[in-house]
Amino acid sequence: MSAMSTRAKLGVVAASAVLLASVAAGYAAIAAEPARTPPPAAAGDQAVTLAPGPRLLAITDRYVSSVATADPAGPRTVSGLECLRVYAAAGTGVCLRPETAWSYQVVVLDAALHQKRTLSVPGLPNRARVSASGRMVSWTTFVGGDSYTASGFSTRTGILDTVTGATVTSLEEFAITRDGRGYRSPDVNYWGVTFTADDNHFYATMATGGERYLVRGDVAARTVETMRTNVECPSLSPDGTRIAFKEAIDADPTKGWRLSVLDLASGRVTATAETTSVDDQAAWLDDATLAYTLRQSDGRPDVFSVPADGSGTPRLLIPGAESPSPLT
C-alpha cells in the first residue's frame, strides 16, 4: 500500500470519527435532559396500547404516545412510560429507557405496556426495532472507550429472541463475509437492524475501514455478508421487496443524507422527495409511505411522512414527536 493511499484511508476514517462524535454528542445532550411531566391525554382517549390497530406509536417529550392514523396531528394519548426510543409490532414493543442518570435499559413490552423483560445496556440509545411477528427485538447504542476510534465513540447493536430468550449482546461477535471473502477487523461497528419475515435474517449497517455497508445477517448461523456500500439505517418494507435508508450525499456523511429506497431485486435506488438531511431509521407506515423524524433548529422533533416512490412532497405527520412506529 502506498503512503498516499494510507493517508487517504486515514482521512476517511478521521472524517467518519468526527461525524460519529458530533452525532453521539447530540444524543448525549438529548439523553441527559430531565424528563418532562407527561402531557395529559385528551379527554375520552383510551390508554396507550401496542395492540394492532389504526394508530401510530411515537414518543412525545420522552413518553410513549399514540395518535390515530386518520388524524395524526390531532389529539394524542400519552402514557407514563419514559423511553428515548420505541418501536412495536404484533403487540410486542421495545423501549430504550433510562435506568439511572447515565445508564440505560432495553425493555420488552407487552400490548398493555407491561414490562416483560429488561436488559441493561451500555451507551446512549440510538435505534430500536421489532420484527413483524413481534418475536425478535433489536437495539443500537452509542458507546465510548473503544481504543481504535479516534472520536472515542462507537456503537453496540444487540438482538433478543423473545421466545427463547437467546441474546446477542453485540453483532461484532458474528463472522463477516465482505465482497465474497472472510473479513476481520477491530474497527467493525453495526447499527440499524431491520428484520425479515422469517425472524432469522436481517439487514443492518456495518462500518469498517471508513466504509459503510448494507449487510444481510443470519441470527442462527451468526454471520453477516456485505451487499453494497453507502447504505445506512436500513428499513425493510412490509412486502420485503425494498429497503428505505439514508444515503450519504456524494458518499460523504459530512454532507448529510438523502432518504432513499433500494429495490432489492433490481438494485435500483430511488431518492424520495424529502431533500432535508434525514438522520433517522425510517419506518414504513405501509408499502407506499415512509415516516421519519426531523429536528428543528432548537432540537425539537417532528415526525414527517413522504411517498417511497419518489413522488409527492413531504408532509408534517405528528408535530412535537419522534420515533414513529405503525401499530401493525
Secondary structure by P-SEA (a helix, b strand, c coil): ccaaaaaaaaaaaaaaaaaaaaaaaaaaaaaaccccccccccccccccccccccbbbbbcccccccccccccccbbbbcccccccccccccccccccccccccccbbbbcccccccbbbbbcccccbbbbcccccbbbbbbbbccccccccccccccccccccccccccccccbbbbcccbbbbbccccccbbbbccccccbbbbbbccccccbbbbbcccccccccccccccccccccccbbbbbbccccccccccccccccccccbbbbccccccccccccccccccccccccccccbbbbbbbbccccbbbbbcccccccccccc
